[in-house]
Amino acid sequence: MSAPTAPVAPADVARTAFEALAAGDLDRFADLTHEDAVFDVLPIGEQRGRTAIREHYEKLRAALPDATLTLEGVTGDDRRAAIEWRMTGTFEGKPFEGITPNHHKVDLRGVDFMEIDSGRIRHDRVAFDGVEFARQVGMLPHRGSTADRAMLAAFNAKSRLVEGWHERRERHEQHEKKHAKHN
């Protein structure tokens, strides 16, 4: 693939890449990434190389075929750019990351932190709330619901039990050390 002639400013590269992704133009999007680019999608994991990155976005599009991506802001300096975005859609297509679609609506906000080199994305750290995604598709209960409060209470009860066990074990080890000194 030939190097892009424009845009070169990192904020322009980020904006153009996002607009290509939003339009479903994965060829243009791929042109704006280095062959060995790394996309670190924090709730999911790293995608290494242009091919893997493209496949990730193909799978996302296949899972949410009506996805709409909206650019909410972009900023940059001479090496980096950050974009704020929103994605809405219906999880009604193909499975994504092992999750079977269930026709739930998704409305996520996120931020990409990009390193731009020679008019192409070298590294992108994509951050969004993975727990919120899980809540929206029904993997986790909605915040504040009875199920959410019960899950939180059960987790906290387990944490208190484990903490008590650690405290008892520490006291026992201290007692054993004292006993060993006296013998």
Order of alpha helices (4+ residues) and beta strands (2+ residues): alpha-alpha-beta-beta-alpha-beta-beta-beta-beta-alpha-alpha
